[in-house]
Amino acid sequence: MSRILVTGGAGRLGRSVVAGLTEAGHEVVSADRDAVPDGTFPAGVEQETADLLVPGEALRLLKRTAPDAVIHLAAIAVPFSAPEDVIFSTNTRLAFAVVSAATELRIGKIITASSPTVLGYGSPAGWLPESFPVDEETTPRPWNAYALSKLIAEQTVQMFAAAQGDRIRYAAFRPCYVISPEEWAGAPTQQGHTVRERLADPSLSAPALFNYVDARDVADFLDVLLRNMDAIPNGETFFVGAADALATEPLATLLPRFVPGSEARAAGLAGSSPAFSIDKARRLLGWEPRRTWRTELGQAELVGATTAASASTGPATPGSQETK
């Protein structure tokens, strides 16, 4: 069992990560600007309130809580939800403050959240990857402050890993479009639509290339990553997603309708294959997601979705970037 501090623990993803790591047997401290109400977290979770943008606050928090590992989730989580300079400054400063403080205190395992948006899909100027499915070798081409800030978060842990060698273990992960447990039950997702609406109308999921992941599977991934960080190369980055696409049609058919010029590159995405590969996490960590929209919603309830999806055509709106 490890003692783990999770920054941004009160957020959409953070709540599931804190709960999942606690259930896996870890001792968890959630740190956020605001505490969540009693009963939100499992028994035993500690809560700390802190503004990590205040100089020295990250160091003070880590000294006070003395964790064995740090998982950094805190950030402005939605592109264009604040002025671009604010998003860039906030997210990069948070990542550097937390990772540098944890390094100074010699905390053994340090993980930061990135985003698939670093790849640059949705760019108003157009975007095509070298191939599909995209993976960790796909060239990043961020086109907004959020995506750039997340790429810099990855580079921050890689910089410290280069300086520290194997004395401290670092990693970054790119969680796909996060769906939390209450959203399977009908609560609005991050962009304001329900999961069923996103399945019925492919134009809603197209800006994110139909990627998604259950928040509980992210917690499971982080548990596996923490247990295996000593056995993998330092400073690695991983995509974390579902094993299928958030779509009722093959992406070989859907992607060319929304990503101009992708016909040949998407041709191999047959059946339920996603646009984002998780093979690296499978290969290096032995991790496998356990949940899909089929297990969480039930296909019987979505028989009519395919017909509705087939009626929707046209490219995604330029600039309608979605985050994890």
Backbone torsions as a table, in degrees:
resi	resn	phi	psi	omega
1	MET	NA	137.5	178.0
2	SER	-113.7	156.8	171.5
3	ARG	-98.1	117.2	-170.7
4	ILE	-120.9	131.4	172.2
5	LEU	-101.3	127.8	179.1
6	VAL	-113.2	112.7	174.0
7	THR	-79.9	147.9	-175.1
8	GLY	70.1	26.6	-175.2
9	GLY	-67.2	-16.9	-179.8
10	ALA	-89.5	-2.3	-177.1
11	GLY	-79.9	-179.5	-177.9
12	ARG	-56.9	-53.7	178.0
13	LEU	-73.5	-39.1	-175.7
14	GLY	-56.9	-41.3	-178.6
15	ARG	-61.0	-42.0	179.2
16	SER	-71.4	-36.1	177.8
17	VAL	-64.4	-46.3	179.3
18	VAL	-60.4	-46.5	-178.9
19	ALA	-64.4	-44.7	-177.3
20	GLY	-66.0	-41.5	179.1
21	LEU	-67.8	-34.8	176.6
22	THR	-65.0	-45.0	179.2
23	GLU	-65.2	-25.9	177.6
24	ALA	-79.0	-3.1	175.1
25	GLY	104.7	4.7	179.0
26	HIS	-85.7	157.1	171.4
27	GLU	-93.0	118.9	-168.5
28	VAL	-118.5	136.5	172.1
29	VAL	-114.8	123.7	175.7
30	SER	-98.1	127.3	177.9
31	ALA	-119.2	129.7	178.9
32	ASP	-156.7	169.7	177.8
33	ARG	-67.1	-31.4	-179.7
34	ASP	-128.3	143.7	176.7
35	ALA	-79.5	154.8	174.6
36	VAL	-94.3	159.1	-178.0
37	PRO	-63.6	152.9	175.6
38	ASP	-54.7	139.5	179.6
39	GLY	94.2	-10.3	178.3
40	THR	-70.3	-42.8	-179.7
41	PHE	-98.9	159.4	173.1
42	PRO	-62.1	158.7	178.0
43	ALA	-57.8	140.2	176.8
44	GLY	98.4	-14.5	178.4
45	VAL	-72.5	130.6	176.1
46	GLU	-90.2	144.1	176.4
47	GLN	-117.8	135.0	175.0
48	GLU	-126.1	137.1	174.2
49	THR	-105.0	134.8	-177.5
50	ALA	-161.7	144.2	170.6
51	ASP	-101.1	101.7	-172.1
52	LEU	-75.6	-3.5	173.3
53	LEU	-82.6	-15.1	177.6
54	VAL	-71.9	127.2	-178.6
55	PRO	-53.3	129.9	178.1
56	GLY	84.9	-10.3	-175.1
57	GLU	-68.9	-37.9	178.7
58	ALA	-61.5	-43.2	179.3
59	LEU	-64.2	-43.8	179.0
60	ARG	-62.3	-41.9	-179.5
61	LEU	-63.4	-45.3	-177.6
62	LEU	-69.3	-35.4	175.2
63	LYS	-63.9	-40.8	-177.0
64	ARG	-69.0	-36.9	-174.1
65	THR	-95.9	-21.6	175.0
66	ALA	49.4	59.4	179.1
67	PRO	-80.7	162.5	171.4
68	ASP	-87.1	-22.8	-177.4
69	ALA	-147.8	153.0	178.4
70	VAL	-126.7	132.1	172.3
71	ILE	-117.6	114.7	-174.7
72	HIS	-98.0	108.9	177.3
73	LEU	-111.3	-19.7	-171.3
74	ALA	-61.5	130.2	-179.4
75	ALA	-177.2	164.4	161.6
76	ILE	-73.6	117.7	-163.3
77	ALA	-98.0	-1.6	-175.7
78	VAL	-127.6	123.6	177.1
79	PRO	-57.2	141.0	175.5
80	PHE	65.7	13.9	177.3
81	SER	-84.0	-4.1	175.7
82	ALA	-151.3	167.1	175.7
83	PRO	-54.7	145.4	-174.8
84	GLU	-56.1	-40.1	-179.2
85	ASP	-67.5	-32.1	178.6
86	VAL	-69.8	-44.1	177.9
87	ILE	-60.5	-47.9	-177.8
88	PHE	-62.1	-49.6	-177.6
89	SER	-63.7	-45.8	-176.9
90	THR	-62.9	-50.4	-174.1
91	ASN	-70.0	-39.6	179.5
92	THR	-71.2	-38.9	178.4
93	ARG	-65.6	-41.2	178.3
94	LEU	-60.9	-48.3	-178.0
95	ALA	-60.7	-45.9	-178.4
96	PHE	-66.9	-41.3	-178.8
97	ALA	-60.7	-46.5	-176.1
98	VAL	-71.2	-47.3	-177.2
99	VAL	-66.8	-40.4	-179.5
100	SER	-68.7	-39.1	178.1
101	ALA	-65.2	-43.2	179.2
102	ALA	-64.0	-36.3	177.7
103	THR	-67.7	-43.6	179.7
104	GLU	-59.0	-35.1	-178.9
105	LEU	-88.1	2.7	177.0
106	ARG	62.1	34.7	174.4
107	ILE	-68.6	132.2	-164.8
108	GLY	-71.5	-29.9	-176.3
109	LYS	-134.6	126.6	-174.7
110	ILE	-133.2	122.9	-176.5
111	ILE	-127.4	136.9	175.8
112	THR	-123.4	147.0	177.0
113	ALA	-84.8	133.0	172.3
114	SER	-113.0	-147.5	-178.1
115	SER	-160.7	145.8	173.2
116	PRO	-60.7	-20.2	-177.7
117	THR	-63.6	-12.9	177.1
118	VAL	-59.4	-22.9	-178.5
119	LEU	-68.8	-28.6	175.7
120	GLY	99.7	9.2	178.5
121	TYR	-62.7	151.1	-176.8
122	GLY	87.9	0.6	-178.2
123	SER	-59.5	133.1	176.7
124	PRO	-59.5	-22.3	179.5
125	ALA	-83.9	-2.5	-176.7
126	GLY	98.3	155.0	-178.5
127	TRP	-157.8	136.1	170.2
128	LEU	-143.6	132.4	175.0
129	PRO	-79.6	171.0	177.5
130	GLU	-62.9	-33.2	-180.0
131	SER	-164.9	167.0	170.3
132	PHE	-116.6	146.8	-4.3
133	PRO	-71.1	152.3	174.7
134	VAL	-72.5	153.2	177.9
135	ASP	-146.5	-168.1	-175.6
136	GLU	-68.3	-14.1	177.6
137	GLU	-90.4	-9.2	178.3
138	THR	-64.6	135.7	-175.7
139	THR	-65.2	123.3	174.5
140	PRO	-69.9	136.6	175.6
141	ARG	-140.8	65.1	-177.1
142	PRO	-61.4	141.7	-178.2
143	TRP	-124.0	5.0	175.9
144	ASN	-141.5	168.6	-173.6
145	ALA	-63.7	-36.9	179.9
146	TYR	-61.9	-52.6	-178.0
147	ALA	-61.0	-41.8	178.9
148	LEU	-63.9	-40.3	179.8
149	SER	-63.2	-34.1	179.8
150	LYS	-74.2	-35.9	175.0
151	LEU	-64.3	-39.0	177.8
152	ILE	-66.3	-33.6	175.3
153	ALA	-61.3	-42.1	176.1
154	GLU	-61.8	-45.3	-178.0
155	GLN	-67.6	-26.5	177.2
156	THR	-64.7	-47.5	179.5
157	VAL	-68.4	-33.3	177.9
158	GLN	-67.7	-36.0	177.1
159	MET	-63.1	-46.9	-179.9
160	PHE	-67.4	-35.9	177.5
161	ALA	-63.4	-38.2	178.6
162	ALA	-64.5	-34.0	-178.4
163	ALA	-81.2	-31.6	-172.8
164	GLN	-96.2	-14.9	-174.4
165	GLY	66.1	-139.4	-178.1
166	ASP	-96.2	10.7	-179.6
167	ARG	-68.7	-31.7	175.6
168	ILE	-130.1	138.4	-178.0
169	ARG	-100.1	134.1	-177.1
170	TYR	-126.1	154.4	173.1
171	ALA	-160.5	159.3	173.0
172	ALA	-130.8	154.2	177.8
173	PHE	-140.5	147.9	-178.5
174	ARG	-113.2	90.8	179.4
175	PRO	-73.4	133.4	176.7
176	CYS	-68.1	-174.8	-175.9
177	TYR	-55.6	110.5	-169.9
178	VAL	-78.3	130.2	172.6
179	ILE	-117.1	119.6	-177.3
180	SER	-89.1	162.3	-175.8
181	PRO	-53.5	-40.8	-177.8
182	GLU	-69.0	-21.9	179.7
183	GLU	-76.3	-29.7	171.3
184	TRP	-62.9	-30.0	-178.5
185	ALA	-83.1	-0.9	174.8
186	GLY	119.3	-5.7	176.6
187	ALA	-66.8	150.4	179.7
188	PRO	-62.1	143.6	174.6
189	THR	-79.5	-175.9	-174.0
190	GLN	-59.8	-31.4	-179.9
191	GLN	-92.5	4.5	173.8
192	GLY	97.9	-5.9	178.4
193	HIS	-103.7	157.3	175.1
194	THR	-79.6	164.9	177.4
195	VAL	-60.4	-42.2	-179.6
196	ARG	-62.1	-38.2	177.3
197	GLU	-65.8	-37.5	179.1
198	ARG	-68.0	-32.4	176.7
199	LEU	-74.8	-39.0	-176.9
200	ALA	-72.0	-30.6	-177.9
201	ASP	-122.2	98.0	-175.2
202	PRO	-61.8	-19.0	178.3
203	SER	-65.3	-19.8	179.4
204	LEU	-77.3	-33.6	-179.9
205	SER	-95.0	-14.7	-177.3
206	ALA	-59.7	-37.7	179.4
207	PRO	-58.7	-26.2	177.5
208	ALA	-99.8	13.6	-179.6
209	LEU	57.8	29.9	174.7
210	PHE	65.1	21.8	178.3
211	ASN	-84.5	153.5	175.9
212	TYR	-166.5	166.5	174.1
213	VAL	-157.9	141.7	174.0
214	ASP	-72.9	133.2	-177.7
215	ALA	-57.8	-32.0	178.9
216	ARG	-69.8	-31.2	175.4
217	ASP	-69.0	-31.0	174.4
218	VAL	-64.5	-42.7	177.2
219	ALA	-60.8	-42.3	177.7
220	ASP	-62.2	-42.5	177.9
221	PHE	-58.6	-45.7	-177.6
222	LEU	-65.1	-35.7	175.5
223	ASP	-62.1	-46.9	179.1
224	VAL	-64.1	-42.8	179.3
225	LEU	-60.3	-46.9	-179.6
226	LEU	-59.6	-37.5	-177.8
227	ARG	-74.8	-17.4	-174.4
228	ASN	-117.9	4.0	-174.8
229	MET	-61.4	-29.6	-179.5
230	ASP	-72.8	-14.6	-173.5
231	ALA	-107.3	2.3	-178.7
232	ILE	-120.7	164.1	177.2
233	PRO	-58.5	147.2	-177.1
234	ASN	-77.3	145.9	174.7
235	GLY	78.4	19.8	-177.9
236	GLU	-72.9	154.1	174.6
237	THR	-118.8	139.1	-176.9
238	PHE	-129.7	138.5	163.3
239	PHE	-77.5	139.5	177.6
240	VAL	-127.7	108.2	-176.5
241	GLY	-146.7	175.5	174.2
242	ALA	-71.8	165.2	-178.9
243	ALA	-84.6	0.6	177.7
244	ASP	-139.2	-178.2	179.7
245	ALA	-99.1	154.2	176.0
246	LEU	-83.4	71.6	-175.1
247	ALA	-160.1	153.5	177.9
248	THR	-101.0	-1.5	175.5
249	GLU	-121.1	156.0	175.5
250	PRO	-61.5	143.2	178.9
251	LEU	-68.4	-20.0	174.3
252	ALA	-60.5	-27.9	177.2
253	THR	-90.6	-40.0	-173.2
254	LEU	-77.4	-45.5	-172.4
255	LEU	-58.7	-41.9	179.8
256	PRO	-61.3	-21.3	177.7
257	ARG	-75.5	-21.4	-174.5
258	PHE	-120.9	-17.8	179.3
259	VAL	-121.8	93.0	-176.4
260	PRO	-54.6	133.8	177.3
261	GLY	87.1	4.7	-174.1
262	SER	-93.5	3.9	-173.1
263	GLU	-52.8	-54.5	-175.3
264	ALA	-67.6	-39.4	-176.0
265	ARG	-74.3	-26.8	-179.7
266	ALA	-91.7	-2.5	-172.1
267	ALA	-60.2	-27.4	-178.2
268	GLY	-83.6	-4.0	-177.7
269	LEU	-85.8	69.6	-176.9
270	ALA	-84.1	163.3	176.5
271	GLY	59.6	-131.2	-177.9
272	SER	-99.3	13.9	-176.1
273	SER	-57.5	134.9	178.6
274	PRO	-82.8	165.0	177.0
275	ALA	-80.6	-12.9	-176.3
276	PHE	-115.3	122.5	-179.2
277	SER	-81.7	136.5	172.9
278	ILE	-112.7	20.2	-176.0
279	ASP	-63.5	-30.8	-179.6
280	LYS	-64.7	-44.1	178.4
281	ALA	-65.5	-35.0	176.4
282	ARG	-65.3	-45.2	-173.4
283	ARG	-71.6	-47.1	-174.8
284	LEU	-84.1	-28.7	-172.2
285	LEU	-116.8	-17.3	-174.4
286	GLY	72.2	21.6	-178.9
287	TRP	-86.0	143.0	177.2
288	GLU	-141.5	127.1	176.4
289	PRO	-65.9	146.0	-176.0
290	ARG	-104.8	-11.7	-171.2
291	ARG	-123.6	142.2	173.8
292	THR	-135.6	171.4	177.0
293	TRP	-64.0	-24.8	178.9
294	ARG	-70.5	-39.9	179.3
295	THR	-75.3	-31.6	-174.1
296	GLU	-89.6	-26.9	179.8
297	LEU	-108.0	-33.9	-175.7
298	GLY	88.1	122.0	-176.5
299	GLN	-63.9	-29.1	-176.7
300	ALA	-59.5	-32.0	-178.8
301	GLU	-77.4	-8.3	-172.3
302	LEU	-119.7	23.4	-177.7
303	VAL	-59.5	-37.2	-178.3
304	GLY	-79.0	-7.6	-175.0
305	ALA	-67.5	-35.4	-177.8
306	THR	-62.4	-41.5	179.2
307	THR	-63.3	-43.5	179.6
308	ALA	-65.2	-39.6	-179.2
309	ALA	-65.4	-39.0	-177.9
310	SER	-65.2	-24.3	-178.7
311	ALA	-80.5	-12.5	-176.7
312	SER	-94.6	126.9	-179.6
313	THR	-135.3	170.9	174.0
314	GLY	105.8	156.5	-177.7
315	PRO	-73.4	156.6	175.7
316	ALA	-65.3	150.3	179.6
317	THR	-66.1	125.2	178.5
318	PRO	-55.5	136.3	177.6
319	GLY	85.5	-0.4	-178.3
320	SER	-86.2	50.2	-176.0
321	GLN	-63.2	140.7	176.2
322	GLU	-118.5	156.0	-178.7
323	THR	-107.1	-169.5	-176.4
324	LYS	-66.0	NA	NA
